[in-house]
Amino acid sequence: MKEIVVISGKGGTGKTSITASLAMLLPQKVIADCDVDAADLHLLLQPDIQERHDFYAGIRPVIDEAACTGCGTCMSVCRFSAVTVENVAVIDEFNCEGCGVCAYFCPSNAISLQENLCGEWYISQTQYGPMVHAALGIGEENSGKLVTLVKEKARRLAEAQGAELILVDGPPGIGCPVIASISNANKVLIVTEPTLSGLHDLERVLGLAQHFKTPSLVCINKWDINAEVSHEIEARCAQKGVQVVGKIPFDEAMPKGLVAGLPVVEYDAQSPAARAIYALCDAIDMCS
């Protein structure tokens, strides 16, 4: 079983749009959306949710108002200004870091620590194959743990169904969820754009992949809006021994497909962008 993770050094490069088209073209796969902080692959693949599960991570303090004496000990030991005291202690869930020190020092044992409900994860069916995805709650942490869970469930599903490939839509950037998404991947496909910020962030995410010894491929989206920077990207990749496997032109069919809720290869298979993605798919298959 192979695993390809599509990532980008920055948001807005077209990573998810390209992943959705690859989901349509690549055979025998399970799809995973690991961009759990801002998941949007479902907008194009329109999954039918088959299973829905809660995701718990970390802890949160809960006040027993009947036992609380309002002594203020919890407020004095909290370093995140997450506790106020009127008649009883009140926890501000947005400031609370879940460290548990309030419960440890509470003289009346009025504070208990419970698992924190951070979000949900799903197993769904799409017209392009099964999909595992998730949604992290607003302002919640532990996105790396949720990414790891999504990948684990996708692998189990792929093994159960005899799938040959796991196609992962990873998060942008180089943070914890990105590291979790590329863990154990056979290859990463890095989608970039021909801008100075795109080039800079490509360098960073290439460094991340190389640090974890994950082979990288690069695709330049909207390459023709700045041919000079596109050539610079190709030169930098050549210096690092990284193959540029796709160059997708700027094409109005791409945003029109997004508005229609369809991957561009389904919205207009003869458009320049769709033809370039067909070629990208073939190149990925040859490099696998």
N, C-alpha and C positions, 0 to 999 in steps of 0.2 A: 504494500500500500504506500502511495506517495502522498505528500502533503505540500501544497503550494500556498504560500501566504502573500497576499497582495497588500503592500504597505506604501506609505508615502512619507517624506520628511516633513510635510506640512499639509494642512487641510486645504481643500478646494482644488486639488490637482485633477480630479476626475476619477479617483481610485475606485470608488464604489460603482460608478457608472460602467467602468471597464470590467469590474468583477461581475456585475450582473450579466454583461454580454458573454463573458467567459463561462458563466454558469449555464447559459443556454447552449454553448457550443461544445464544451468538454463533456465527454461521455462518462458513464459509470462513476459518478461522484456523489459525495455528500457535501453540502454547502454549510459553512459556518460563518456567522457574522460575529466577529470578536471586537467590533467597535462598540462596546457596550455602553460607553458614556454618551454616545450620540448615534445610536443605531439607526440606519436609514436604508439598508439593503432591502428590507421588507417592503419599502415603497415601490420598488421595481419588480420584486419577485412575487409580491402579493401572497404570502404564505397562508395556508389554512392550518390553524393551530390544532394539533392533535393532543398534545400534553402541555400542561402548564404547572410549573413548580416554583415554590418560594425559594429565594436565596438568602441565607443567613450568614453573616460574617461580623466579627467583632462583638462587642458587648455594649449595652446601654443601661444606665442606672434607672431604677424605678423606685419612687418614693412611696412608702406605706404611710399615708397621712395620719392614720390612727396611732401609729407608733412614734411619729416624728414629734419632737418637743420644740422644734424651732430654735435650737441652741446656736446654730450658725457655724458649727464646726466644719461642716462640708463646704460652706462658702469660704471659710478662711483657708482651707487647704487646696482649693481648686485654683490651678494656675491658668485657667482658660476663661475665667469670668463666666462660667456656665451655670452658676448657682446663685439664686437670690432667695432671700428668706423674708416672708411676711409673717403669717401665722405658722406656716410650715415651709419647708424647703421646696423650691421649684427648679427643675432642670431645664435649661435652654438647649434643646436638642441640636440646634445649629452650631452652638459654640462648644458643646461637649465633645471631647476627643475619645471618650470611652476608656480612659485609663484606669478607672475603678478606685482611685484614691479616696473618693468621698465615702464609698461603702466601707473601705478598710478602716477609716477613722471614725465612722459614725458611732457615738457612744451608746445609742439606743437601738442599734441594728435595724434602723428604719429604712435602709437603702439596700435593695437587692440588685444583682447584676443578671440581666437576661440577654439571650442572644439577640442580635440586632437584625431585623428584617431589612435587607438592603435593596432588594429588587426581585425580579422574576426571570426564569429561563424557560425556554419553550422548545419542543420538538414539533416541527410543522412539515407539511407537504406542499411543495410547489409544483408547477407544471414542468420544472426542469430537474426535479429530484428532491429528496428529503433535505431539510434544513434545520440546524440547531442555532438558536439565537437567544438574545437576552436583552433586558432593559434594567440598567442600574437606576436606583431611585435618585431623585433630585438631591444634589449635594452630598450623596453618599460616597464613601471611600471603598477600598478593597476591589477596585476594578480589575486589578491583576489576578486576584483569586477567581473572580467571575469569568474572566477570559480563560483561565486554566480549566475551570469547570466546563465551559462551552466546548473547548477542544477535547476534553476527556469524553464527553458525551458524544461528540461527533465521531471520534475514533471508534467508540463502542458500537455506534450505529452503523458505521462503515464496515466493521468486522462482521456484524450480524447480517448485513445485506450483501456481503461479498463485493463491496465497492472497491474500485481500483485507485480512487483519488479522493482526497479531502481538499476542497477549495475554500480558502479562508479569506474573508475580507477583514483585514487587520485595522487597527487604529492608526491615525497619523502621529508623527512625532518620533521621539526616541525614549519615551518614559516607560514606566513599569508595565502598563498593558501591552505596549509594543514588544517588550522583551518576552512577556508571557506568550504572546501570539506567535513569535518566531521560534519558540522552544520546540526542538525536535522536528522542525520543518526540513524537508528535502531541499526546498528552494524558496527564495523570496523574489517576488516581482515588484520592483520599486517603480511607482508611477511618479513622474516629475513633470515640471512644466518649464518652458524656456524663459525664465525670469531670473534675476539675480538672487532673489530669495529662494526660488526653486533650486537653483544650483547650489547655494549654500546649504540648504537643508538636505539635499541629496548627498552631499559630502558627509554630513553627520550620520544619516541613516545607513549609508554604505559602511561607515566606520563601525557602527553598531553591529551590522550583520557580519562584518569581517571579524570583529571581536569574538563573536559567538560561533565563528567558523561555519556560517550558513551561506552556501553559494547564492550569489545574487544575479539577477537579470534586471535590465532597466527598460522602461518604456517612456518615451517622451510624448506627452499629450499636448495637442495644439502646437506641434513643433514649428509650424510655419508662421506663427505670429512674431517670432524673433529667430530667424535662421542663424544669426550670428551666435546667440547664446546656445542654440541647439547644437551647433558645431563644437562649441566649447564643452558642452556636456559630453558629447561623443568622445572628444579628445581626453577629457578627464577619466572617462570610463575605460578608454583604451590603455591609459597609463596604469590603471589599477587592475587590468586584466578582466574587466567586467563587460559582458556582451550587451549591447543595445539591441533588443529583439523586436522593438516596435517603435514606429513613428506615426502617430495619429494626427491627421491634419485638423485644423479648426473647421467645424462643420455644424451648421445650424440644425442638422438632423439630431444631433446629440441633445441639446436642450429641449427640442420639440418632443423627442422621445421621453425625456424626463417628465414633461408636462402631461404626456399621455400615460405615464406610469408604465413605460415599456423600455427594455433594453434597446439600444439603437439598432442592434442587428436584427431585432424583430420589428421595430418600428419602420425601418427603411433599409433593407438588406443590401441595396445597391448604392447607398450613400458612400461618399469617400471615407468617412469615419468607420462605417461598418466593414467596408472592404479591408481597411487597415487592421481592424480587430480580427477579422478572419485570418489575415497573414500573421498577426501576433499569436493567435491560437496555434497555428501550425508551427511557428518558431518555438513556442513553449514546449510543444509535444516533442519536437526534435531535440530540445535541450534536456528533457526529463531523464 
